[in-house]
Amino acid sequence: MDDKFKDAIPTSTLIVKPNATPEDLETTTKEVLQSMTKTKIVEYAQQELGIELDHRLSKQAMIDQVIDANI
């Protein structure tokens, strides 16, 4: 078995980092949602989360509903 690796070149150590914390995800989601139009937020909610948003809601109310559904 050692013969297989005799010509191998050593590499750096593998570093595994934890996934983002929920607070990081919420902030990123809010920032991303703020950059979307209301129509895009409705489409995102339907496609990604399977929820229906009322088009008459304010943009912030839509974002709050998406955040709540995503948690």
N, C-alpha and C positions, 0 to 999 in steps of 0.2 A: 504494500500500500504506500509506503514511503517513496517508492520509485516513481509513482505518479506525480508527486509534488516536488521532486528534486529540482526542477527548473522553474518552479512557481516563484513569482515575485511577490514579496510581502506587501500588503496594503494597509491602509490606516484602519483603526479600530471602528467597528460599526457602532454608531450612536443612535439610540432610539429615544425619541422625544415623545412626551404625552400629547394627546390630542388637545386642541384648543379648549379652554374652559367655557362653560355656558355663558359667562359674562362676555367673553370675547366674541362668541358667535352672535349674541344678541346685539352687540354694538355693530358688528359688521353687517348684520342683517338690516338693522335700522338705517345704516349709512347707504346700503345698496338700495333699500326700498325708497329712501328719500330721493334718490337720483332717478327713480322710475316715475313714469306718468301714472295717473290713476288707472287708466286702461291696462297698462302693463302690470300693475299690482293685482288687478282683478284676474288677468290671465294667469299670472304666476300662482295666485291662490287656488285657482281652478285646476291647473295642470300639476302643480307640485304638491299641494296639500289636500286637494279634493274638497275645498270649501267654496261656497258661493258668497261673494261680497255684494252688498247693495251699492250700486253706482252712485246713489245719492249721498252716500256718506262722505265726510271730509277725508282728505288724503291721510291725515293723522289718525283718524278713527279706523281707516282701512289698515294702516300699518300696525296699529295696536291689536287689531283682530288677527292679523297674520302672525305677529309675534306670539300672541296667546295660543294660537293653534299650533305653532311650531315648537312650543316647549313641551 
